[in-house]
Amino acid sequence: MKKISLYLICISLLALNFSCDTDEKVVDQVLETYTSGAVLRTLETVPDDEDEAFDMFRTENSFSVTVEEQDETEGELIDRVDLTVDYVDNNKDDNDVSVSGVAYSTIPASAFTVGDRGLPSTSFSFTMEEALTTLNIPLTEVLPGDRIIMNLELFFTDGRSFKASDAAVTVTGGSFFSSPFLYSLLIDDGIAFDYEVTTSDEIDLSEGGVIEDYEASISIKDGTEEVSLLETLNIYRTFRDLTIGDDNVNLSEEEELFETYTIADLDLADSVRTLDISYTIEELLGEDLELSDLSVGDDFKLRYEIITMDGRIVTTDENDTEYFFSISTSECVQLNADAPYPGEYTINMKDDWGDGWNGGFLTVTLDGEEVPGSPFRVETGTDASGTFTVPDGATSLTLVYTSGEYDSENTFEIIDPNGKRAASEGPFENSLEIYTLEIELKVCE
């Protein structure tokens, strides 16, 4: 009956939307009603986010916690807090090193001091190295996605004890108590892997469609000056035939190594290694596929894998994750084949050298008149953007690039009103004479 009363009190008080000060009074009222329990309330953790504490390289990183104990006697019954540590191996290899319930340390009652709120509190901390040593797990088995879990069990002098499995959700995760009795720390890979597709990640199968090379820029850093913790970057390719025809011939190709790079050989600047990749459609197709084998819906997968100096493998194998990317097939149903497609267009312009377009510019003419903002250019620096709007009923739209000096530094893309790339041009040829190029926009459904 007391348990039922406790939950009803909590629900009623939540509905009143009390302040933080009122929350403390609520805790007191609840504990007066429910006299057989105790909480270890989290006052502070450093870092704040448990998922930012550890990475797979820096074993010296630490996680610290300050907790406050509350019970019906305001701490008079505290005997000790036992800490045990678990390791959860979340990787898909055959060597599962998970272990649980390993004794770590004990916090005696004497380590608690009365805090500002009149309740006993204490702090403890541990490093990743200390936890791994206790667990007897070598660093070479530690991979991103694994977790180190520190469990707390509170013991009273009368023999009672309290841990995570004893506590209700309102105690472990509720705003009143914030008493999880455990801290689950995600191990990050410690690698900043940035990947930007700079052309298109779609293969246009429409009649007359222009298939751009697939290009991407990769940057890798690991917190060292020369990115010295990482040895190899492997790229794997898969083809998925998702449109098997009446002949039931499946042209899918299993994952195979596509390219490999020694990370120490990549360009280095400001403690970042960089790599620009470029694949023609022929390179993506490989030896056994032809363009005519592709249908809308098929795709290629590129999986990136980093091997560390100590032999650990860092990768992902699911769509839209850090190291896994798709190149899809599509067919453009052109919306501007007969007339300009209405809406706002965005021009994103870049200059690789960082000194502006040096006389180059892009002129946009709508129904015989230049649009506001035209001509568009990068005046100074590395980039600029502009917009123009095509109204309903427009009959003609032309875009012309006029060269200047050092046009090989200049690139731009035009984003259509639906947020898709309608054109991507550059870098252009350098020439001693001024020349013009008309730019074709393709707005696809």
C-alpha positions as CSV (number, residue, x, y, z in Angstrom):
1,M,0.0,0.0,0.0
2,K,2.9,2.3,0.8
3,K,4.3,1.7,-2.7
4,I,1.0,2.7,-4.3
5,S,0.9,5.8,-2.3
6,L,4.4,6.7,-3.3
7,Y,3.7,6.5,-7.0
8,L,0.4,8.5,-6.7
9,I,2.3,11.2,-4.8
10,C,5.0,11.4,-7.5
11,I,2.5,11.6,-10.3
12,S,0.4,14.3,-8.6
13,L,3.5,16.5,-7.9
14,L,4.8,16.2,-11.4
15,A,1.5,17.5,-12.7
16,L,2.0,20.6,-10.6
17,N,5.3,21.4,-12.4
18,F,7.1,22.4,-9.2
19,S,10.5,24.2,-9.3
20,C,13.9,22.6,-8.3
21,D,13.5,23.8,-4.7
22,T,10.1,22.2,-4.5
23,D,11.5,19.0,-6.0
24,E,13.8,18.7,-2.9
25,K,10.8,19.0,-0.6
26,V,9.0,16.4,-2.6
27,V,11.9,14.0,-2.1
28,D,11.7,14.6,1.6
29,Q,7.9,14.0,1.6
30,V,8.3,10.8,-0.5
31,L,10.9,9.4,1.8
32,E,8.8,10.2,4.9
33,T,6.1,8.1,3.3
34,Y,8.3,5.3,1.9
35,T,10.6,4.4,4.8
36,S,12.2,1.3,3.5
37,G,14.5,2.7,0.8
38,A,17.4,4.9,0.0
39,V,18.9,6.8,-2.9
40,L,22.3,7.8,-4.1
41,R,21.4,10.9,-6.0
42,T,23.9,12.1,-8.7
43,L,24.9,15.7,-8.0
44,E,27.6,16.0,-10.6
45,T,29.5,14.0,-13.2
46,V,32.7,15.0,-15.0
47,P,32.3,15.0,-17.9
48,D,28.6,15.8,-17.9
49,D,27.9,13.3,-20.7
50,E,28.7,9.7,-19.8
51,D,29.2,9.0,-23.6
52,E,32.1,11.5,-23.8
53,A,34.3,10.1,-21.0
54,F,36.4,7.4,-22.7
55,D,37.9,6.7,-26.1
56,M,39.8,3.6,-27.3
57,F,43.2,5.3,-27.2
58,R,43.4,7.5,-24.1
59,T,43.4,5.2,-21.1
60,E,44.3,8.1,-18.8
61,N,40.8,9.8,-19.3
62,S,38.8,9.7,-16.1
63,F,35.2,9.8,-15.1
64,S,34.2,11.3,-11.7
65,V,31.0,11.4,-9.8
66,T,29.6,13.2,-6.7
67,V,26.6,11.5,-5.1
68,E,24.4,12.3,-2.2
69,E,22.8,9.7,0.0
70,Q,19.3,10.1,1.3
71,D,17.2,7.7,3.5
72,E,14.8,8.0,6.4
73,T,17.7,8.5,8.9
74,E,19.6,11.1,6.7
75,G,22.6,8.8,6.4
76,E,23.0,7.4,9.9
77,L,22.6,3.8,8.6
78,I,25.3,4.0,5.9
79,D,27.9,1.2,6.2
80,R,29.6,1.3,2.8
81,V,29.1,1.5,-1.0
82,D,30.6,-1.3,-3.0
83,L,31.7,-0.6,-6.6
84,T,31.7,-3.4,-9.2
85,V,32.6,-3.0,-12.9
86,D,31.2,-4.6,-16.0
87,Y,32.5,-4.6,-19.6
88,V,30.0,-4.9,-22.4
89,D,31.5,-6.0,-25.8
90,N,29.2,-4.6,-28.4
91,N,31.3,-5.5,-31.4
92,K,30.4,-8.2,-33.9
93,D,33.7,-10.2,-33.9
94,D,33.9,-13.8,-32.6
95,N,35.9,-12.8,-29.5
96,D,33.4,-11.6,-26.9
97,V,35.3,-10.2,-23.9
98,S,32.2,-9.2,-21.9
99,V,32.5,-9.6,-18.1
100,S,30.3,-8.4,-15.2
101,G,30.4,-8.0,-11.5
102,V,34.1,-7.6,-11.0
103,A,34.9,-6.0,-7.6
104,Y,36.5,-2.6,-8.0
105,S,36.5,-0.7,-4.7
106,T,34.6,0.1,-1.5
107,I,33.6,3.6,-0.3
108,P,33.4,3.5,3.5
109,A,30.8,5.5,5.5
110,S,33.7,7.6,6.8
111,A,34.2,9.0,3.2
112,F,30.8,10.7,3.3
113,T,30.6,14.3,4.6
114,V,27.5,16.4,5.2
115,G,26.9,18.7,2.3
116,D,25.1,22.0,1.8
117,R,21.7,20.3,1.9
118,G,22.3,18.6,5.2
119,L,22.8,15.2,3.6
120,P,25.9,13.0,3.3
121,S,27.8,13.1,0.0
122,T,31.0,11.7,-1.4
123,S,32.9,11.7,-4.7
124,F,34.8,9.0,-6.5
125,S,36.6,8.8,-9.9
126,F,38.3,6.2,-12.0
127,T,40.3,6.1,-15.2
128,M,39.7,3.8,-18.2
129,E,43.1,2.2,-17.5
130,E,42.1,1.4,-13.9
131,A,38.8,-0.1,-15.0
132,L,40.5,-2.2,-17.7
133,T,43.1,-3.4,-15.3
134,T,40.4,-4.5,-12.8
135,L,38.6,-6.3,-15.6
136,N,41.8,-7.8,-16.9
137,I,41.0,-6.7,-20.5
138,P,43.9,-5.7,-22.7
139,L,43.6,-2.4,-24.6
140,T,43.8,-4.3,-27.9
141,E,40.3,-5.7,-27.2
142,V,38.8,-2.3,-26.6
143,L,36.7,-1.1,-29.6
144,P,34.3,1.8,-30.2
145,G,30.8,1.0,-29.1
146,D,31.9,-1.1,-26.1
147,R,30.8,0.0,-22.6
148,I,32.4,0.2,-19.2
149,I,29.7,0.1,-16.5
150,M,30.4,1.1,-12.9
151,N,27.7,-0.3,-10.5
152,L,27.0,1.0,-7.0
153,E,25.5,-1.0,-4.2
154,L,24.7,0.9,-0.9
155,F,24.9,-1.2,2.3
156,F,23.3,-0.3,5.6
157,T,24.5,-1.3,9.0
158,D,21.2,-3.2,9.6
159,G,22.1,-5.5,6.7
160,R,19.9,-4.0,4.0
161,S,21.4,-3.1,0.6
162,F,20.3,-1.2,-2.5
163,K,21.4,-1.4,-6.1
164,A,20.1,-0.6,-9.6
165,S,18.0,-3.7,-9.9
166,D,16.2,-2.8,-6.6
167,A,15.2,0.7,-7.7
168,A,12.1,1.7,-9.6
169,V,12.3,3.8,-12.8
170,T,11.2,6.9,-10.8
171,V,14.3,6.5,-8.6
172,T,16.9,5.6,-11.2
173,G,15.9,8.0,-13.9
174,G,13.3,10.4,-12.4
175,S,14.0,14.1,-11.9
176,F,13.3,13.8,-8.2
177,F,16.0,11.2,-7.4
178,S,18.4,10.9,-10.3
179,S,19.7,7.8,-8.6
180,P,20.8,5.3,-11.3
181,F,23.1,3.3,-9.0
182,L,25.2,2.7,-12.1
183,Y,27.1,4.7,-14.8
184,S,27.4,3.3,-18.3
185,L,30.3,4.8,-20.2
186,L,30.4,4.5,-24.0
187,I,33.9,4.0,-25.5
188,D,34.3,6.3,-28.5
189,D,36.8,5.6,-31.4
190,G,38.8,8.7,-30.6
191,I,38.9,9.4,-34.4
192,A,37.5,12.3,-36.2
193,F,36.6,10.9,-39.7
194,D,34.9,13.5,-41.9
195,Y,33.5,12.5,-45.3
196,E,32.0,15.0,-47.8
197,V,30.7,14.0,-51.2
198,T,31.7,16.8,-53.5
199,T,29.9,15.8,-56.7
200,S,26.8,13.5,-56.6
201,D,26.1,10.3,-54.8
202,E,23.5,9.3,-57.4
203,I,24.0,7.6,-60.8
204,D,21.6,9.2,-63.3
205,L,20.2,6.4,-65.6
206,S,17.9,8.7,-67.5
207,E,18.3,8.9,-71.3
208,G,21.0,11.4,-72.1
209,G,21.8,11.8,-68.5
210,V,25.3,12.9,-67.6
211,I,27.0,10.6,-65.0
212,E,29.4,12.5,-62.9
213,D,32.5,10.9,-61.4
214,Y,31.9,10.1,-57.7
215,E,34.2,12.4,-55.7
216,A,34.6,12.8,-52.0
217,S,36.9,14.5,-49.6
218,I,38.1,12.6,-46.5
219,S,39.8,14.0,-43.4
220,I,41.1,12.0,-40.5
221,K,42.6,13.0,-37.2
222,D,43.3,11.1,-33.9
223,G,44.5,13.8,-31.6
224,T,48.2,13.4,-32.4
225,E,50.3,15.8,-34.4
226,E,50.9,13.4,-37.3
227,V,47.9,11.1,-36.9
228,S,50.3,8.5,-35.7
229,L,47.9,6.1,-34.0
230,L,46.4,5.0,-37.3
231,E,48.1,2.8,-39.9
232,T,45.8,1.9,-42.8
233,L,42.6,3.1,-44.5
234,N,40.8,0.4,-46.4
235,I,37.8,1.0,-48.8
236,Y,35.5,-1.9,-49.5
237,R,32.9,-2.0,-52.4
238,T,29.6,-3.9,-52.6
239,F,27.0,-3.9,-55.4
240,R,23.4,-4.7,-54.6
241,D,21.1,-5.8,-57.5
242,L,17.7,-4.8,-56.0
243,T,15.8,-5.0,-59.2
244,I,16.1,-8.7,-60.3
245,G,14.2,-9.2,-63.5
246,D,12.1,-12.0,-64.9
247,D,15.2,-14.0,-65.7
248,N,15.9,-14.2,-61.9
249,V,19.5,-13.3,-62.6
250,N,21.0,-11.7,-59.5
251,L,24.0,-9.5,-60.4
252,S,24.8,-8.6,-56.8
253,E,28.5,-8.6,-55.9
254,E,29.8,-9.4,-52.4
255,E,32.0,-6.9,-50.5
256,E,35.6,-6.9,-51.7
257,L,38.5,-4.7,-51.0
258,F,38.4,-1.8,-53.4
259,E,41.4,0.4,-52.4
260,T,43.8,0.7,-49.6
261,Y,45.9,3.6,-48.3
262,T,48.7,4.0,-45.8
263,I,47.6,6.8,-43.6
264,A,51.1,8.1,-43.0
265,D,51.3,8.7,-46.8
266,L,48.2,10.9,-46.9
267,D,48.5,14.7,-47.0
268,L,49.1,16.3,-43.6
269,A,48.2,19.8,-42.4
270,D,47.3,21.0,-39.0
271,S,47.4,17.5,-37.5
272,V,44.8,16.3,-40.1
273,R,45.4,13.7,-42.8
274,T,43.3,14.3,-46.0
275,L,42.4,12.3,-49.1
276,D,40.4,13.2,-52.1
277,I,38.9,10.2,-53.9
278,S,37.4,10.1,-57.4
279,Y,35.8,7.1,-59.2
280,T,34.5,7.0,-62.7
281,I,31.4,5.0,-63.4
282,E,33.6,2.4,-65.1
283,E,35.7,2.0,-61.9
284,L,32.6,1.6,-59.8
285,L,31.1,-1.0,-62.2
286,G,34.3,-3.1,-62.1
287,E,35.2,-5.9,-64.5
288,D,31.9,-7.8,-64.5
289,L,29.2,-5.1,-64.7
290,E,28.1,-2.8,-67.5
291,L,26.0,0.4,-67.2
292,S,23.1,-1.4,-68.9
293,D,23.1,-3.9,-66.0
294,L,21.9,-1.1,-63.6
295,S,18.3,-0.3,-62.9
296,V,16.8,2.4,-60.7
297,G,16.9,1.1,-57.2
298,D,20.2,-0.7,-57.4
299,D,23.1,0.7,-55.4
300,F,26.8,0.5,-54.5
301,K,28.1,0.6,-51.0
302,L,31.4,1.9,-49.9
303,R,32.6,0.9,-46.4
304,Y,35.7,2.6,-44.9
305,E,37.8,0.7,-42.4
306,I,40.7,2.1,-40.3
307,I,43.3,-0.2,-38.8
308,T,45.1,1.2,-35.8
309,M,48.8,0.8,-35.2
310,D,48.1,-1.9,-32.6
311,G,45.9,-3.8,-35.0
312,R,42.4,-2.8,-34.0
313,I,39.7,-2.3,-36.7
314,V,37.4,0.7,-36.6
315,T,34.4,0.6,-39.0
316,T,30.7,0.6,-39.3
317,D,28.4,-1.5,-41.6
318,E,25.0,0.2,-41.6
319,N,23.6,3.0,-43.8
320,D,24.1,6.6,-42.7
321,T,26.8,5.7,-40.1
322,E,30.2,7.2,-39.8
323,Y,32.2,4.8,-42.1
324,F,29.4,3.5,-44.5
325,F,28.1,5.3,-47.6
326,S,25.8,4.6,-50.5
327,I,25.8,5.5,-54.2
328,S,22.3,5.1,-55.5
329,T,20.8,4.9,-59.0
330,S,18.0,7.2,-60.1
331,E,16.3,8.4,-63.2
332,C,15.6,12.1,-63.6
333,V,12.0,13.1,-64.5
334,Q,12.9,16.6,-65.6
335,L,10.7,19.3,-64.3
336,N,12.2,22.2,-66.3
337,A,12.3,20.5,-69.7
338,D,9.7,22.9,-71.2
339,A,9.9,26.0,-69.0
340,P,11.9,27.2,-66.0
341,Y,10.8,25.5,-62.8
342,P,9.5,28.1,-60.3
343,G,11.0,28.7,-56.9
344,E,14.1,29.9,-55.2
345,Y,17.5,28.7,-56.3
346,T,20.8,28.9,-54.3
347,I,24.2,29.3,-55.9
348,N,27.1,28.0,-53.7
349,M,30.4,29.3,-55.0
350,K,34.0,28.3,-54.0
351,D,37.5,29.5,-54.7
352,D,40.2,26.9,-53.9
353,W,43.0,29.5,-53.5
354,G,41.0,31.8,-51.3
355,D,41.5,35.1,-53.2
356,G,38.1,35.3,-54.9
357,W,37.2,34.5,-58.5
358,N,39.7,37.0,-60.1
359,G,37.3,38.4,-62.6
360,G,35.2,35.3,-63.2
361,F,31.4,35.6,-62.7
362,L,28.1,33.9,-63.3
363,T,25.3,35.8,-65.0
364,V,21.6,34.7,-64.5
365,T,19.1,36.1,-67.0
366,L,15.3,35.5,-66.5
367,D,13.0,36.4,-69.4
368,G,15.7,38.6,-71.0
369,E,16.6,40.5,-67.8
370,E,19.3,39.9,-65.2
371,V,18.0,38.8,-61.9
372,P,18.7,40.8,-58.8
373,G,22.2,40.0,-57.5
374,S,23.5,39.0,-60.9
375,P,26.4,38.7,-61.8
376,F,27.3,36.3,-59.0
377,R,30.9,35.8,-57.9
378,V,33.3,35.2,-55.0
379,E,34.5,38.7,-54.4
380,T,37.2,37.7,-51.8
381,G,38.0,34.7,-49.8
382,T,37.1,31.1,-50.3
383,D,33.3,31.0,-50.8
384,A,30.1,32.9,-51.3
385,S,26.5,32.2,-52.0
386,G,23.5,33.9,-53.6
387,T,19.9,33.3,-54.5
388,F,17.5,34.1,-57.3
389,T,13.8,33.4,-57.7
390,V,12.0,32.1,-60.7
391,P,8.3,33.2,-60.6
392,D,5.4,31.1,-62.0
393,G,4.9,31.7,-65.7
394,A,8.6,32.5,-66.5
395,T,9.5,31.4,-70.1
396,S,13.3,31.5,-70.2
397,L,16.2,31.1,-67.8
398,T,19.9,31.2,-68.9
399,L,23.0,31.0,-66.8
400,V,26.4,31.9,-68.3
401,Y,29.8,31.6,-66.7
402,T,32.3,34.2,-67.9
403,S,36.0,33.4,-67.3
404,G,38.6,35.6,-65.5
405,E,42.0,34.7,-64.3
406,Y,42.9,31.4,-62.6
407,D,39.5,29.8,-63.4
408,S,40.9,26.4,-62.3
409,E,40.3,27.6,-58.8
410,N,36.6,28.2,-59.3
411,T,33.7,25.9,-58.7
412,F,30.0,26.3,-58.0
413,E,26.8,24.3,-57.5
414,I,23.2,25.3,-57.9
415,I,20.5,23.9,-55.6
416,D,17.0,23.8,-57.0
417,P,13.8,24.8,-55.0
418,N,13.4,21.2,-54.0
419,G,16.8,21.1,-52.3
420,K,18.5,19.0,-55.0
421,R,21.6,19.8,-57.0
422,A,20.5,21.2,-60.4
423,A,24.0,21.9,-61.7
424,S,27.6,21.5,-60.5
425,E,30.4,23.1,-62.5
426,G,34.2,23.7,-62.3
427,P,37.0,23.8,-62.0
428,F,37.3,25.6,-65.3
429,E,40.2,25.9,-67.8
430,N,42.6,28.7,-67.4
431,S,42.9,30.8,-70.5
432,L,44.6,34.0,-71.6
433,E,41.4,35.0,-73.4
434,I,38.0,35.5,-71.9
435,Y,35.5,32.8,-72.7
436,T,31.9,32.0,-71.8
437,L,30.1,28.8,-70.9
438,E,26.3,28.3,-70.8
439,I,25.3,26.3,-67.8
440,E,22.5,23.7,-68.1
441,L,20.1,23.3,-65.2
442,K,18.4,20.0,-64.6
443,V,15.6,20.1,-62.1
444,C,14.5,16.5,-61.3
445,E,11.3,15.3,-59.7
